[in-house]
Amino acid sequence: MFLNYLKNFFTQKTVKKSLSNVKHTPSQSAIATVGIIFDESYFHEREALVQELIGKGIEENNIKVLVFKDKIKKNEHFDYPVFSHKDLSWTATFNKSEVKDFTSQKFDLLINYYDTEKAALLLVSNQSKAHFKVGFASIDKKLNHFMINTNAENYKVFIGELFKYLRILNKI
Protein backbone atom coordinates (compact mmCIF):
# COMPACT_ATOMS: atom_id res chain seq x y z
CA MET A 1 0.00 0.00 0.00
CA PHE A 2 2.72 2.45 0.99
CA LEU A 3 4.83 1.51 -2.05
CA ASN A 4 1.86 2.17 -4.34
CA TYR A 5 1.45 5.58 -2.73
CA LEU A 6 5.13 6.35 -3.35
CA LYS A 7 4.96 5.16 -6.96
CA ASN A 8 1.86 7.27 -7.51
CA PHE A 9 3.54 10.30 -5.93
CA PHE A 10 6.68 10.03 -8.08
CA THR A 11 4.66 9.43 -11.25
CA GLN A 12 2.49 12.45 -10.55
CA LYS A 13 5.61 14.54 -9.94
CA THR A 14 7.03 13.40 -13.30
CA VAL A 15 3.78 14.20 -15.11
CA LYS A 16 3.51 17.66 -13.52
CA LYS A 17 7.11 18.41 -14.51
CA SER A 18 6.53 17.32 -18.12
CA LEU A 19 3.28 19.33 -18.28
CA SER A 20 5.20 22.51 -17.53
CA ASN A 21 7.09 22.05 -20.82
CA VAL A 22 4.05 21.32 -23.01
CA LYS A 23 3.60 23.45 -26.11
CA HIS A 24 0.17 23.21 -27.69
CA THR A 25 0.23 23.35 -31.47
CA PRO A 26 -3.17 23.99 -33.00
CA SER A 27 -4.45 21.50 -35.53
CA GLN A 28 -6.74 22.58 -38.35
CA SER A 29 -7.72 19.07 -39.47
CA ALA A 30 -11.20 17.63 -39.11
CA ILE A 31 -11.96 14.95 -36.53
CA ALA A 32 -11.89 11.43 -37.99
CA THR A 33 -10.19 9.23 -35.36
CA VAL A 34 -11.08 9.37 -31.67
CA GLY A 35 -9.32 7.90 -28.66
CA ILE A 36 -11.06 7.68 -25.29
CA ILE A 37 -9.45 7.12 -21.91
CA PHE A 38 -11.99 6.02 -19.27
CA ASP A 39 -11.72 5.72 -15.53
CA GLU A 40 -14.03 2.78 -14.84
CA SER A 41 -13.81 3.39 -11.09
CA TYR A 42 -16.54 6.05 -11.34
CA PHE A 43 -18.10 5.70 -14.78
CA HIS A 44 -19.45 2.35 -16.02
CA GLU A 45 -21.41 3.41 -19.12
CA ARG A 46 -18.54 3.09 -21.56
CA GLU A 47 -20.66 1.56 -24.29
CA ALA A 48 -23.34 4.26 -24.02
CA LEU A 49 -20.72 6.99 -24.47
CA VAL A 50 -19.30 5.24 -27.54
CA GLN A 51 -22.83 4.96 -28.98
CA GLU A 52 -23.33 8.71 -28.45
CA LEU A 53 -20.16 9.35 -30.48
CA ILE A 54 -21.38 7.03 -33.24
CA GLY A 55 -24.71 8.85 -33.21
CA LYS A 56 -22.85 12.14 -33.78
CA GLY A 57 -21.21 10.81 -36.95
CA ILE A 58 -17.94 9.21 -35.80
CA GLU A 59 -17.40 5.78 -37.36
CA GLU A 60 -17.21 2.91 -34.87
CA ASN A 61 -13.98 1.50 -36.30
CA ASN A 62 -12.32 4.93 -35.82
CA ILE A 63 -12.95 4.91 -32.05
CA LYS A 64 -10.33 3.34 -29.77
CA VAL A 65 -10.96 2.89 -26.06
CA LEU A 66 -8.51 2.42 -23.19
CA VAL A 67 -9.97 1.74 -19.73
CA PHE A 68 -8.35 2.29 -16.34
CA LYS A 69 -9.39 0.19 -13.35
CA ASP A 70 -8.07 0.60 -9.83
CA LYS A 71 -7.94 -3.15 -9.25
CA ILE A 72 -8.10 -5.95 -11.78
CA LYS A 73 -9.02 -9.36 -10.43
CA LYS A 74 -6.91 -12.33 -11.49
CA ASN A 75 -9.50 -14.18 -13.55
CA GLU A 76 -11.21 -11.09 -14.96
CA HIS A 77 -11.33 -10.92 -18.77
CA PHE A 78 -12.28 -7.91 -20.85
CA ASP A 79 -13.23 -7.31 -24.48
CA TYR A 80 -11.42 -3.96 -24.44
CA PRO A 81 -7.91 -2.92 -23.34
CA VAL A 82 -7.60 -2.32 -19.60
CA PHE A 83 -4.71 -1.08 -17.47
CA SER A 84 -4.13 -0.36 -13.79
CA HIS A 85 -1.50 0.96 -11.41
CA LYS A 86 0.27 -2.41 -11.61
CA ASP A 87 1.15 -1.74 -15.26
CA LEU A 88 2.99 1.44 -14.28
CA SER A 89 6.71 1.20 -13.49
CA TRP A 90 8.69 3.28 -11.00
CA THR A 91 10.19 5.26 -13.90
CA ALA A 92 6.75 6.47 -15.07
CA THR A 93 6.54 4.12 -18.05
CA PHE A 94 4.01 1.43 -18.90
CA ASN A 95 4.81 -2.26 -19.28
CA LYS A 96 1.60 -3.18 -21.08
CA SER A 97 1.67 -3.23 -24.89
CA GLU A 98 -1.95 -2.05 -25.21
CA VAL A 99 -1.11 1.18 -23.38
CA LYS A 100 2.05 1.72 -25.47
CA ASP A 101 0.07 1.17 -28.69
CA PHE A 102 -2.66 3.57 -27.57
CA THR A 103 -0.24 6.36 -26.63
CA SER A 104 1.74 6.03 -29.87
CA GLN A 105 -1.35 6.21 -32.11
CA LYS A 106 -2.07 9.65 -33.58
CA PHE A 107 -5.70 10.52 -32.87
CA ASP A 108 -7.45 13.59 -34.19
CA LEU A 109 -9.33 13.82 -30.88
CA LEU A 110 -8.50 12.38 -27.46
CA ILE A 111 -11.29 12.37 -24.88
CA ASN A 112 -9.94 12.17 -21.33
CA TYR A 113 -13.11 10.91 -19.68
CA TYR A 114 -12.16 11.11 -16.02
CA ASP A 115 -12.76 13.86 -13.50
CA THR A 116 -10.35 12.86 -10.73
CA GLU A 117 -6.59 13.13 -11.14
CA LYS A 118 -4.81 9.80 -10.96
CA ALA A 119 -1.16 9.52 -11.92
CA ALA A 120 -1.62 6.66 -14.40
CA LEU A 121 -4.44 8.45 -16.24
CA LEU A 122 -2.54 11.73 -16.39
CA LEU A 123 0.54 9.95 -17.71
CA VAL A 124 -1.35 8.20 -20.52
CA SER A 125 -3.07 11.44 -21.49
CA ASN A 126 0.19 13.35 -21.45
CA GLN A 127 2.05 10.72 -23.52
CA SER A 128 -0.69 10.51 -26.14
CA LYS A 129 0.16 11.76 -29.63
CA ALA A 130 -3.35 13.15 -30.14
CA HIS A 131 -3.73 16.44 -32.00
CA PHE A 132 -6.64 17.77 -29.90
CA LYS A 133 -7.30 16.75 -26.28
CA VAL A 134 -10.60 17.28 -24.48
CA GLY A 135 -11.38 16.63 -20.83
CA PHE A 136 -13.07 17.84 -17.70
CA ALA A 137 -12.40 21.22 -16.10
CA SER A 138 -11.48 19.54 -12.80
CA ILE A 139 -8.25 18.12 -14.32
CA ASP A 140 -4.96 20.02 -14.73
CA LYS A 141 -5.51 22.83 -17.23
CA LYS A 142 -2.21 22.18 -19.05
CA LEU A 143 -3.20 18.65 -20.06
CA ASN A 144 -6.18 19.40 -22.30
CA HIS A 145 -6.70 21.85 -25.14
CA PHE A 146 -10.40 22.14 -24.32
CA MET A 147 -12.21 21.57 -21.02
CA ILE A 148 -15.89 21.02 -20.29
CA ASN A 149 -17.28 21.92 -16.88
CA THR A 150 -19.57 19.01 -15.95
CA ASN A 151 -19.23 15.73 -14.07
CA ALA A 152 -18.57 12.26 -15.49
CA GLU A 153 -22.09 10.95 -14.86
CA ASN A 154 -23.58 13.41 -17.40
CA TYR A 155 -22.08 11.87 -20.53
CA LYS A 156 -24.89 13.17 -22.77
CA VAL A 157 -24.22 16.74 -21.62
CA PHE A 158 -20.48 16.22 -22.14
CA ILE A 159 -20.92 14.90 -25.71
CA GLY A 160 -23.48 17.59 -26.55
CA GLU A 161 -21.17 20.39 -25.39
CA LEU A 162 -18.17 18.78 -27.08
CA PHE A 163 -19.83 18.60 -30.49
CA LYS A 164 -21.31 22.08 -30.12
CA TYR A 165 -17.82 23.52 -29.69
CA LEU A 166 -16.23 21.23 -32.29
CA ARG A 167 -18.65 22.73 -34.82
CA ILE A 168 -17.69 26.25 -33.73
CA LEU A 169 -13.99 25.36 -34.07
CA ASN A 170 -14.64 23.79 -37.53
CA LYS A 171 -13.30 20.41 -36.37
CA ILE A 172 -16.28 18.44 -37.70
Secondary structure, 3 states (H helix, E strand, C coil): CHHHHHHHHHHHHHHHHHHCCCCCCCCCCCCCCEEEEEECCCCCCHHHHHHHHHHCCCCHHHEEEEEECCCCCCCCCCCCCEECHHHECCCCCECCHHHHHHHHCCCCEEEEECCCCCHHHHHHHHHCCCCCEEEECCCCCCCCCEEECCCCCCHHHHHHHHHHHHHHCCCC
